[in-house]
Amino acid sequence: MLYQSAQDFKSPDQILGMADITLYGLTTCPHCKRTLEYLKTAKAEVEVVWVDKLEGEERKKVIDKIYSISKSYSVPLVVKGERWVLGFNREKLDELLRS
């Protein structure tokens, strides 16, 4: 499921665990879109959180979550369990998918 609006959004704690992988990104980010397409071609089950589609407190919670994971506000951020990849990097994404 792709979270398109705040109404579809679940809290950050609810998101993790719903799918194997969570992708945090912006709808205007070409690297985010390329990362999503790459994960889809790998047949990964992915929950996508489009940060720019969120508003208010929900957006703040997600941005805080992104920073708490990567110590950066950059996207795309791909999270699987305790492991994560920042940016589009095929080699690191492949490693994440195999873990």
PDB file as gemmi writes it, atoms N, CA and C in Angstrom:
CRYST1    1.000    1.000    1.000  90.00  90.00  90.00 P 1                      
ATOM      1  N   MET A   1       0.850  -1.188   0.000  1.00  0.00           N  
ATOM      2  CA  MET A   1       0.000   0.000   0.000  1.00  0.00           C  
ATOM      3  C   MET A   1       0.884   1.236   0.000  1.00  0.00           C  
ATOM      4  N   LEU A   2       0.534   2.201  -0.777  1.00  0.00           N  
ATOM      5  CA  LEU A   2       1.251   3.458  -0.804  1.00  0.00           C  
ATOM      6  C   LEU A   2       0.474   4.481  -0.016  1.00  0.00           C  
ATOM      7  N   TYR A   3       1.122   5.123   0.926  1.00  0.00           N  
ATOM      8  CA  TYR A   3       0.459   6.152   1.711  1.00  0.00           C  
ATOM      9  C   TYR A   3       0.457   7.435   0.905  1.00  0.00           C  
ATOM     10  N   GLN A   4      -0.701   7.843   0.454  1.00  0.00           N  
ATOM     11  CA  GLN A   4      -0.821   9.011  -0.391  1.00  0.00           C  
ATOM     12  C   GLN A   4      -1.240  10.255   0.382  1.00  0.00           C  
ATOM     13  N   SER A   5      -1.846  10.088   1.540  1.00  0.00           N  
ATOM     14  CA  SER A   5      -2.320  11.245   2.287  1.00  0.00           C  
ATOM     15  C   SER A   5      -2.249  10.961   3.774  1.00  0.00           C  
ATOM     16  N   ALA A   6      -2.449  11.997   4.546  1.00  0.00           N  
ATOM     17  CA  ALA A   6      -2.424  11.842   5.998  1.00  0.00           C  
ATOM     18  C   ALA A   6      -3.520  10.901   6.473  1.00  0.00           C  
ATOM     19  N   GLN A   7      -4.634  10.844   5.753  1.00  0.00           N  
ATOM     20  CA  GLN A   7      -5.725   9.962   6.163  1.00  0.00           C  
ATOM     21  C   GLN A   7      -5.322   8.494   6.052  1.00  0.00           C  
ATOM     22  N   ASP A   8      -4.438   8.166   5.107  1.00  0.00           N  
ATOM     23  CA  ASP A   8      -3.993   6.793   4.920  1.00  0.00           C  
ATOM     24  C   ASP A   8      -2.865   6.422   5.868  1.00  0.00           C  
ATOM     25  N   PHE A   9      -2.243   7.424   6.459  1.00  0.00           N  
ATOM     26  CA  PHE A   9      -1.024   7.230   7.220  1.00  0.00           C  
ATOM     27  C   PHE A   9      -1.281   6.608   8.579  1.00  0.00           C  
ATOM     28  N   LYS A  10      -0.406   5.702   8.947  1.00  0.00           N  
ATOM     29  CA  LYS A  10      -0.412   5.140  10.284  1.00  0.00           C  
ATOM     30  C   LYS A  10       0.795   5.723  11.013  1.00  0.00           C  
ATOM     31  N   SER A  11       0.802   5.642  12.313  1.00  0.00           N  
ATOM     32  CA  SER A  11       1.924   6.205  13.065  1.00  0.00           C  
ATOM     33  C   SER A  11       3.209   5.476  12.675  1.00  0.00           C  
ATOM     34  N   PRO A  12       4.368   6.114  12.859  1.00  0.00           N  
ATOM     35  CA  PRO A  12       5.630   5.463  12.512  1.00  0.00           C  
ATOM     36  C   PRO A  12       5.804   4.107  13.175  1.00  0.00           C  
ATOM     37  N   ASP A  13       5.324   3.958  14.393  1.00  0.00           N  
ATOM     38  CA  ASP A  13       5.441   2.676  15.081  1.00  0.00           C  
ATOM     39  C   ASP A  13       4.578   1.603  14.421  1.00  0.00           C  
ATOM     40  N   GLN A  14       3.451   1.989  13.846  1.00  0.00           N  
ATOM     41  CA  GLN A  14       2.591   1.031  13.166  1.00  0.00           C  
ATOM     42  C   GLN A  14       3.160   0.621  11.822  1.00  0.00           C  
ATOM     43  N   ILE A  15       3.874   1.512  11.167  1.00  0.00           N  
ATOM     44  CA  ILE A  15       4.394   1.225   9.839  1.00  0.00           C  
ATOM     45  C   ILE A  15       5.429   0.114   9.893  1.00  0.00           C  
ATOM     46  N   LEU A  16       6.410   0.268  10.769  1.00  0.00           N  
ATOM     47  CA  LEU A  16       7.445  -0.741  10.859  1.00  0.00           C  
ATOM     48  C   LEU A  16       6.819  -2.050  11.312  1.00  0.00           C  
ATOM     49  N   GLY A  17       7.084  -3.089  10.574  1.00  0.00           N  
ATOM     50  CA  GLY A  17       6.510  -4.380  10.908  1.00  0.00           C  
ATOM     51  C   GLY A  17       5.348  -4.755  10.007  1.00  0.00           C  
ATOM     52  N   MET A  18       4.734  -3.806   9.313  1.00  0.00           N  
ATOM     53  CA  MET A  18       3.635  -4.130   8.412  1.00  0.00           C  
ATOM     54  C   MET A  18       4.167  -4.817   7.160  1.00  0.00           C  
ATOM     55  N   ALA A  19       5.310  -4.407   6.680  1.00  0.00           N  
ATOM     56  CA  ALA A  19       5.971  -5.015   5.536  1.00  0.00           C  
ATOM     57  C   ALA A  19       7.412  -5.255   5.922  1.00  0.00           C  
ATOM     58  N   ASP A  20       8.089  -6.028   5.105  1.00  0.00           N  
ATOM     59  CA  ASP A  20       9.503  -6.280   5.374  1.00  0.00           C  
ATOM     60  C   ASP A  20      10.326  -5.005   5.291  1.00  0.00           C  
ATOM     61  N   ILE A  21       9.948  -4.129   4.359  1.00  0.00           N  
ATOM     62  CA  ILE A  21      10.752  -2.953   4.066  1.00  0.00           C  
ATOM     63  C   ILE A  21       9.875  -1.709   4.074  1.00  0.00           C  
ATOM     64  N   THR A  22      10.409  -0.631   4.634  1.00  0.00           N  
ATOM     65  CA  THR A  22       9.740   0.670   4.590  1.00  0.00           C  
ATOM     66  C   THR A  22      10.623   1.636   3.830  1.00  0.00           C  
ATOM     67  N   LEU A  23      10.025   2.342   2.873  1.00  0.00           N  
ATOM     68  CA  LEU A  23      10.715   3.372   2.106  1.00  0.00           C  
ATOM     69  C   LEU A  23      10.129   4.722   2.481  1.00  0.00           C  
ATOM     70  N   TYR A  24      10.975   5.613   2.963  1.00  0.00           N  
ATOM     71  CA  TYR A  24      10.574   6.983   3.245  1.00  0.00           C  
ATOM     72  C   TYR A  24      11.082   7.837   2.090  1.00  0.00           C  
ATOM     73  N   GLY A  25      10.194   8.637   1.503  1.00  0.00           N  
ATOM     74  CA  GLY A  25      10.618   9.442   0.373  1.00  0.00           C  
ATOM     75  C   GLY A  25       9.714  10.635   0.141  1.00  0.00           C  
ATOM     76  N   LEU A  26      10.033  11.365  -0.917  1.00  0.00           N  
ATOM     77  CA  LEU A  26       9.238  12.497  -1.363  1.00  0.00           C  
ATOM     78  C   LEU A  26       8.715  12.195  -2.766  1.00  0.00           C  
ATOM     79  N   THR A  27       7.508  12.606  -3.050  1.00  0.00           N  
ATOM     80  CA  THR A  27       6.926  12.343  -4.366  1.00  0.00           C  
ATOM     81  C   THR A  27       7.669  13.081  -5.475  1.00  0.00           C  
ATOM     82  N   THR A  28       8.401  14.127  -5.127  1.00  0.00           N  
ATOM     83  CA  THR A  28       9.132  14.929  -6.111  1.00  0.00           C  
ATOM     84  C   THR A  28      10.584  14.480  -6.281  1.00  0.00           C  
ATOM     85  N   CYS A  29      10.988  13.455  -5.568  1.00  0.00           N  
ATOM     86  CA  CYS A  29      12.380  13.000  -5.544  1.00  0.00           C  
ATOM     87  C   CYS A  29      12.605  11.885  -6.571  1.00  0.00           C  
ATOM     88  N   PRO A  30      13.403  12.142  -7.607  1.00  0.00           N  
ATOM     89  CA  PRO A  30      13.639  11.098  -8.611  1.00  0.00           C  
ATOM     90  C   PRO A  30      14.383   9.884  -8.045  1.00  0.00           C  
ATOM     91  N   HIS A  31      15.269  10.098  -7.076  1.00  0.00           N  
ATOM     92  CA  HIS A  31      15.984   8.971  -6.470  1.00  0.00           C  
ATOM     93  C   HIS A  31      15.030   8.099  -5.655  1.00  0.00           C  
ATOM     94  N   CYS A  32      14.041   8.720  -5.032  1.00  0.00           N  
ATOM     95  CA  CYS A  32      13.036   7.965  -4.271  1.00  0.00           C  
ATOM     96  C   CYS A  32      12.216   7.087  -5.211  1.00  0.00           C  
ATOM     97  N   LYS A  33      11.803   7.652  -6.323  1.00  0.00           N  
ATOM     98  CA  LYS A  33      11.014   6.898  -7.299  1.00  0.00           C  
ATOM     99  C   LYS A  33      11.833   5.762  -7.905  1.00  0.00           C  
ATOM    100  N   ARG A  34      13.101   6.034  -8.195  1.00  0.00           N  
ATOM    101  CA  ARG A  34      13.964   4.993  -8.747  1.00  0.00           C  
ATOM    102  C   ARG A  34      14.193   3.878  -7.726  1.00  0.00           C  
ATOM    103  N   THR A  35      14.352   4.252  -6.467  1.00  0.00           N  
ATOM    104  CA  THR A  35      14.512   3.252  -5.407  1.00  0.00           C  
ATOM    105  C   THR A  35      13.272   2.379  -5.297  1.00  0.00           C  
ATOM    106  N   LEU A  36      12.094   2.991  -5.326  1.00  0.00           N  
ATOM    107  CA  LEU A  36      10.847   2.225  -5.255  1.00  0.00           C  
ATOM    108  C   LEU A  36      10.735   1.262  -6.427  1.00  0.00           C  
ATOM    109  N   GLU A  37      11.025   1.722  -7.622  1.00  0.00           N  
ATOM    110  CA  GLU A  37      10.956   0.848  -8.795  1.00  0.00           C  
ATOM    111  C   GLU A  37      11.949  -0.305  -8.673  1.00  0.00           C  
ATOM    112  N   TYR A  38      13.137  -0.025  -8.180  1.00  0.00           N  
ATOM    113  CA  TYR A  38      14.138  -1.071  -8.004  1.00  0.00           C  
ATOM    114  C   TYR A  38      13.657  -2.120  -6.999  1.00  0.00           C  
ATOM    115  N   LEU A  39      13.078  -1.680  -5.897  1.00  0.00           N  
ATOM    116  CA  LEU A  39      12.557  -2.614  -4.901  1.00  0.00           C  
ATOM    117  C   LEU A  39      11.398  -3.434  -5.461  1.00  0.00           C  
ATOM    118  N   LYS A  40      10.564  -2.810  -6.261  1.00  0.00           N  
ATOM    119  CA  LYS A  40       9.452  -3.537  -6.890  1.00  0.00           C  
ATOM    120  C   LYS A  40       9.969  -4.620  -7.833  1.00  0.00           C  
ATOM    121  N   THR A  41      10.988  -4.300  -8.614  1.00  0.00           N  
ATOM    122  CA  THR A  41      11.530  -5.301  -9.542  1.00  0.00           C  
ATOM    123  C   THR A  41      12.163  -6.463  -8.790  1.00  0.00           C  
ATOM    124  N   ALA A  42      12.603  -6.200  -7.568  1.00  0.00           N  
ATOM    125  CA  ALA A  42      13.173  -7.256  -6.727  1.00  0.00           C  
ATOM    126  C   ALA A  42      12.083  -8.037  -5.993  1.00  0.00           C  
ATOM    127  N   LYS A  43      10.829  -7.685  -6.261  1.00  0.00           N  
ATOM    128  CA  LYS A  43       9.670  -8.361  -5.650  1.00  0.00           C  
ATOM    129  C   LYS A  43       9.636  -8.208  -4.133  1.00  0.00           C  
ATOM    130  N   ALA A  44      10.170  -7.091  -3.641  1.00  0.00           N  
ATOM    131  CA  ALA A  44      10.156  -6.825  -2.202  1.00  0.00           C  
ATOM    132  C   ALA A  44       8.797  -6.271  -1.790  1.00  0.00           C  
ATOM    133  N   GLU A  45       8.345  -6.685  -0.622  1.00  0.00           N  
ATOM    134  CA  GLU A  45       7.121  -6.126  -0.050  1.00  0.00           C  
ATOM    135  C   GLU A  45       7.512  -4.824   0.633  1.00  0.00           C  
ATOM    136  N   VAL A  46       6.999  -3.709   0.110  1.00  0.00           N  
ATOM    137  CA  VAL A  46       7.443  -2.391   0.550  1.00  0.00           C  
ATOM    138  C   VAL A  46       6.264  -1.538   0.990  1.00  0.00           C  
ATOM    139  N   GLU A  47       6.405  -0.926   2.147  1.00  0.00           N  
ATOM    140  CA  GLU A  47       5.493   0.123   2.588  1.00  0.00           C  
ATOM    141  C   GLU A  47       6.163   1.442   2.233  1.00  0.00           C  
ATOM    142  N   VAL A  48       5.450   2.324   1.563  1.00  0.00           N  
ATOM    143  CA  VAL A  48       6.019   3.596   1.145  1.00  0.00           C  
ATOM    144  C   VAL A  48       5.362   4.722   1.928  1.00  0.00           C  
ATOM    145  N   VAL A  49       6.179   5.576   2.498  1.00  0.00           N  
ATOM    146  CA  VAL A  49       5.688   6.746   3.214  1.00  0.00           C  
ATOM    147  C   VAL A  49       6.174   7.977   2.449  1.00  0.00           C  
ATOM    148  N   TRP A  50       5.246   8.647   1.781  1.00  0.00           N  
ATOM    149  CA  TRP A  50       5.562   9.885   1.066  1.00  0.00           C  
ATOM    150  C   TRP A  50       5.461  11.025   2.077  1.00  0.00           C  
ATOM    151  N   VAL A  51       6.591  11.466   2.562  1.00  0.00           N  
ATOM    152  CA  VAL A  51       6.656  12.457   3.635  1.00  0.00           C  
ATOM    153  C   VAL A  51       5.962  13.761   3.237  1.00  0.00           C  
ATOM    154  N   ASP A  52       6.096  14.164   1.986  1.00  0.00           N  
ATOM    155  CA  ASP A  52       5.505  15.432   1.552  1.00  0.00           C  
ATOM    156  C   ASP A  52       3.988  15.377   1.430  1.00  0.00           C  
ATOM    157  N   LYS A  53       3.411  14.192   1.534  1.00  0.00           N  
ATOM    158  CA  LYS A  53       1.950  14.063   1.511  1.00  0.00           C  
ATOM    159  C   LYS A  53       1.355  14.124   2.917  1.00  0.00           C  
ATOM    160  N   LEU A  54       2.211  14.112   3.915  1.00  0.00           N  
ATOM    161  CA  LEU A  54       1.752  14.159   5.302  1.00  0.00           C  
ATOM    162  C   LEU A  54       1.679  15.602   5.769  1.00  0.00           C  
ATOM    163  N   GLU A  55       0.923  15.808   6.830  1.00  0.00           N  
ATOM    164  CA  GLU A  55       0.768  17.159   7.363  1.00  0.00           C  
ATOM    165  C   GLU A  55       0.914  17.158   8.879  1.00  0.00           C  
ATOM    166  N   GLY A  56       1.233  18.318   9.391  1.00  0.00           N  
ATOM    167  CA  GLY A  56       1.202  18.557  10.831  1.00  0.00           C  
ATOM    168  C   GLY A  56       2.044  17.604  11.646  1.00  0.00           C  
ATOM    169  N   GLU A  57       1.445  17.125  12.716  1.00  0.00           N  
ATOM    170  CA  GLU A  57       2.129  16.274  13.682  1.00  0.00           C  
ATOM    171  C   GLU A  57       2.594  14.952  13.063  1.00  0.00           C  
ATOM    172  N   GLU A  58       1.801  14.389  12.158  1.00  0.00           N  
ATOM    173  CA  GLU A  58       2.192  13.129  11.517  1.00  0.00           C  
ATOM    174  C   GLU A  58       3.476  13.312  10.712  1.00  0.00           C  
ATOM    175  N   ARG A  59       3.577  14.424   9.988  1.00  0.00           N  
ATOM    176  CA  ARG A  59       4.795  14.710   9.219  1.00  0.00           C  
ATOM    177  C   ARG A  59       5.985  14.867  10.152  1.00  0.00           C  
ATOM    178  N   LYS A  60       5.786  15.607  11.231  1.00  0.00           N  
ATOM    179  CA  LYS A  60       6.870  15.813  12.194  1.00  0.00           C  
ATOM    180  C   LYS A  60       7.335  14.482  12.780  1.00  0.00           C  
ATOM    181  N   LYS A  61       6.412  13.596  13.123  1.00  0.00           N  
ATOM    182  CA  LYS A  61       6.772  12.291  13.681  1.00  0.00           C  
ATOM    183  C   LYS A  61       7.616  11.490  12.699  1.00  0.00           C  
ATOM    184  N   VAL A  62       7.221  11.511  11.433  1.00  0.00           N  
ATOM    185  CA  VAL A  62       7.962  10.752  10.429  1.00  0.00           C  
ATOM    186  C   VAL A  62       9.343  11.354  10.204  1.00  0.00           C  
ATOM    187  N   ILE A  63       9.434  12.664  10.130  1.00  0.00           N  
ATOM    188  CA  ILE A  63      10.734  13.317   9.953  1.00  0.00           C  
ATOM    189  C   ILE A  63      11.642  13.005  11.136  1.00  0.00           C  
ATOM    190  N   ASP A  64      11.096  13.033  12.343  1.00  0.00           N  
ATOM    191  CA  ASP A  64      11.870  12.665  13.530  1.00  0.00           C  
ATOM    192  C   ASP A  64      12.331  11.211  13.457  1.00  0.00           C  
ATOM    193  N   LYS A  65      11.451  10.333  12.950  1.00  0.00           N  
ATOM    194  CA  LYS A  65      11.785   8.914  12.805  1.00  0.00           C  
ATOM    195  C   LYS A  65      12.929   8.739  11.810  1.00  0.00           C  
ATOM    196  N   ILE A  66      12.852   9.434  10.674  1.00  0.00           N  
ATOM    197  CA  ILE A  66      13.911   9.369   9.671  1.00  0.00           C  
ATOM    198  C   ILE A  66      15.242   9.780  10.288  1.00  0.00           C  
ATOM    199  N   TYR A  67      15.236  10.886  11.022  1.00  0.00           N  
ATOM    200  CA  TYR A  67      16.476  11.373  11.641  1.00  0.00           C  
ATOM    201  C   TYR A  67      16.987  10.397  12.708  1.00  0.00           C  
ATOM    202  N   SER A  68      16.075   9.814  13.478  1.00  0.00           N  
ATOM    203  CA  SER A  68      16.501   8.888  14.529  1.00  0.00           C  
ATOM    204  C   SER A  68      17.160   7.636  13.947  1.00  0.00           C  
ATOM    205  N   ILE A  69      16.784   7.265  12.746  1.00  0.00           N  
ATOM    206  CA  ILE A  69      17.357   6.089  12.102  1.00  0.00           C  
ATOM    207  C   ILE A  69      18.706   6.415  11.469  1.00  0.00           C  
ATOM    208  N   SER A  70      18.742   7.469  10.648  1.00  0.00           N  
ATOM    209  CA  SER A  70      19.910   7.721   9.800  1.00  0.00           C  
ATOM    210  C   SER A  70      20.781   8.900  10.231  1.00  0.00           C  
ATOM    211  N   LYS A  71      20.330   9.657  11.234  1.00  0.00           N  
ATOM    212  CA  LYS A  71      21.019  10.881  11.650  1.00  0.00           C  
ATOM    213  C   LYS A  71      21.127  11.872  10.492  1.00  0.00           C  
ATOM    214  N   SER A  72      20.128  11.831   9.610  1.00  0.00           N  
ATOM    215  CA  SER A  72      20.045  12.697   8.445  1.00  0.00           C  
ATOM    216  C   SER A  72      18.577  12.910   8.114  1.00  0.00           C  
ATOM    217  N   TYR A  73      18.284  13.995   7.430  1.00  0.00           N  
ATOM    218  CA  TYR A  73      16.925  14.247   6.972  1.00  0.00           C  
ATOM    219  C   TYR A  73      16.768  13.890   5.496  1.00  0.00           C  
ATOM    220  N   SER A  74      17.764  13.231   4.929  1.00  0.00           N  
ATOM    221  CA  SER A  74      17.762  12.912   3.508  1.00  0.00           C  
ATOM    222  C   SER A  74      16.872  11.713   3.196  1.00  0.00           C  
ATOM    223  N   VAL A  75      16.391  11.686   1.968  1.00  0.00           N  
ATOM    224  CA  VAL A  75      15.621  10.562   1.436  1.00  0.00           C  
ATOM    225  C   VAL A  75      16.165  10.255   0.048  1.00  0.00           C  
ATOM    226  N   PRO A  76      15.951   9.059  -0.458  1.00  0.00           N  
ATOM    227  CA  PRO A  76      15.178   7.981   0.119  1.00  0.00           C  
ATOM    228  C   PRO A  76      15.911   7.287   1.266  1.00  0.00           C  
ATOM    229  N   LEU A  77      15.125   6.834   2.206  1.00  0.00           N  
ATOM    230  CA  LEU A  77      15.619   6.020   3.303  1.00  0.00           C  
ATOM    231  C   LEU A  77      14.854   4.716   3.262  1.00  0.00           C  
ATOM    232  N   VAL A  78      15.587   3.621   3.112  1.00  0.00           N  
ATOM    233  CA  VAL A  78      14.991   2.288   3.058  1.00  0.00           C  
ATOM    234  C   VAL A  78      15.370   1.562   4.332  1.00  0.00           C  
ATOM    235  N   VAL A  79      14.357   1.061   5.051  1.00  0.00           N  
ATOM    236  CA  VAL A  79      14.575   0.422   6.342  1.00  0.00           C  
ATOM    237  C   VAL A  79      14.053  -1.009   6.306  1.00  0.00           C  
ATOM    238  N   LYS A  80      14.891  -1.926   6.788  1.00  0.00           N  
ATOM    239  CA  LYS A  80      14.495  -3.331   6.957  1.00  0.00           C  
ATOM    240  C   LYS A  80      15.019  -3.779   8.309  1.00  0.00           C  
ATOM    241  N   GLY A  81      14.112  -3.947   9.248  1.00  0.00           N  
ATOM    242  CA  GLY A  81      14.523  -4.307  10.603  1.00  0.00           C  
ATOM    243  C   GLY A  81      15.396  -3.226  11.192  1.00  0.00           C  
ATOM    244  N   GLU A  82      16.578  -3.606  11.621  1.00  0.00           N  
ATOM    245  CA  GLU A  82      17.528  -2.658  12.209  1.00  0.00           C  
ATOM    246  C   GLU A  82      18.499  -2.097  11.171  1.00  0.00           C  
ATOM    247  N   ARG A  83      18.389  -2.568   9.934  1.00  0.00           N  
ATOM    248  CA  ARG A  83      19.301  -2.137   8.875  1.00  0.00           C  
ATOM    249  C   ARG A  83      18.635  -1.092   7.995  1.00  0.00           C  
ATOM    250  N   TRP A  84      19.445  -0.246   7.380  1.00  0.00           N  
ATOM    251  CA  TRP A  84      18.883   0.791   6.523  1.00  0.00           C  
ATOM    252  C   TRP A  84      19.883   1.218   5.458  1.00  0.00           C  
ATOM    253  N   VAL A  85      19.336   1.796   4.365  1.00  0.00           N  
ATOM    254  CA  VAL A  85      20.141   2.339   3.276  1.00  0.00           C  
ATOM    255  C   VAL A  85      19.625   3.740   2.986  1.00  0.00           C  
ATOM    256  N   LEU A  86      20.544   4.683   2.919  1.00  0.00           N  
ATOM    257  CA  LEU A  86      20.199   6.071   2.614  1.00  0.00           C  
ATOM    258  C   LEU A  86      20.632   6.362   1.181  1.00  0.00           C  
ATOM    259  N   GLY A  87      19.691   6.832   0.374  1.00  0.00           N  
ATOM    260  CA  GLY A  87      19.981   7.122  -1.024  1.00  0.00           C  
ATOM    261  C   GLY A  87      19.787   5.900  -1.902  1.00  0.00           C  
ATOM    262  N   PHE A  88      19.888   6.118  -3.212  1.00  0.00           N  
ATOM    263  CA  PHE A  88      19.769   5.011  -4.156  1.00  0.00           C  
ATOM    264  C   PHE A  88      21.151   4.430  -4.406  1.00  0.00           C  
ATOM    265  N   ASN A  89      21.363   3.214  -3.908  1.00  0.00           N  
ATOM    266  CA  ASN A  89      22.633   2.512  -4.056  1.00  0.00           C  
ATOM    267  C   ASN A  89      22.302   1.041  -4.277  1.00  0.00           C  
ATOM    268  N   ARG A  90      22.392   0.603  -5.530  1.00  0.00           N  
ATOM    269  CA  ARG A  90      21.994  -0.779  -5.864  1.00  0.00           C  
ATOM    270  C   ARG A  90      22.720  -1.821  -5.036  1.00  0.00           C  
ATOM    271  N   GLU A  91      24.011  -1.652  -4.880  1.00  0.00           N  
ATOM    272  CA  GLU A  91      24.795  -2.635  -4.132  1.00  0.00           C  
ATOM    273  C   GLU A  91      24.305  -2.748  -2.687  1.00  0.00           C  
ATOM    274  N   LYS A  92      24.114  -1.612  -2.051  1.00  0.00           N  
ATOM    275  CA  LYS A  92      23.643  -1.634  -0.656  1.00  0.00           C  
ATOM    276  C   LYS A  92      22.191  -2.111  -0.561  1.00  0.00           C  
ATOM    277  N   LEU A  93      21.364  -1.747  -1.536  1.00  0.00           N  
ATOM    278  CA  LEU A  93      19.978  -2.231  -1.534  1.00  0.00           C  
ATOM    279  C   LEU A  93      19.935  -3.745  -1.713  1.00  0.00           C  
ATOM    280  N   ASP A  94      20.777  -4.269  -2.607  1.00  0.00           N  
ATOM    281  CA  ASP A  94      20.843  -5.731  -2.797  1.00  0.00           C  
ATOM    282  C   ASP A  94      21.257  -6.421  -1.516  1.00  0.00           C  
ATOM    283  N   GLU A  95      22.230  -5.854  -0.835  1.00  0.00           N  
ATOM    284  CA  GLU A  95      22.689  -6.418   0.437  1.00  0.00           C  
ATOM    285  C   GLU A  95      21.572  -6.394   1.472  1.00  0.00           C  
ATOM    286  N   LEU A  96      20.836  -5.293   1.512  1.00  0.00           N  
ATOM    287  CA  LEU A  96      19.706  -5.169   2.436  1.00  0.00           C  
ATOM    288  C   LEU A  96      18.640  -6.212   2.111  1.00  0.00           C  
ATOM    289  N   LEU A  97      18.348  -6.392   0.838  1.00  0.00           N  
ATOM    290  CA  LEU A  97      17.325  -7.356   0.429  1.00  0.00           C  
ATOM    291  C   LEU A  97      17.723  -8.785   0.798  1.00  0.00           C  
ATOM    292  N   ARG A  98      18.997  -9.087   0.733  1.00  0.00           N  
ATOM    293  CA  ARG A  98      19.477 -10.443   1.068  1.00  0.00           C  
ATOM    294  C   ARG A  98      19.491 -10.694   2.572  1.00  0.00           C  
ATOM    295  N   SER A  99      19.468  -9.629   3.368  1.00  0.00           N  
ATOM    296  CA  SER A  99      19.593  -9.809   4.830  1.00  0.00           C  
ATOM    297  C   SER A  99      18.295 -10.277   5.445  1.00  0.00           C  
TER     298      SER A  99                                                      
END                                                                             
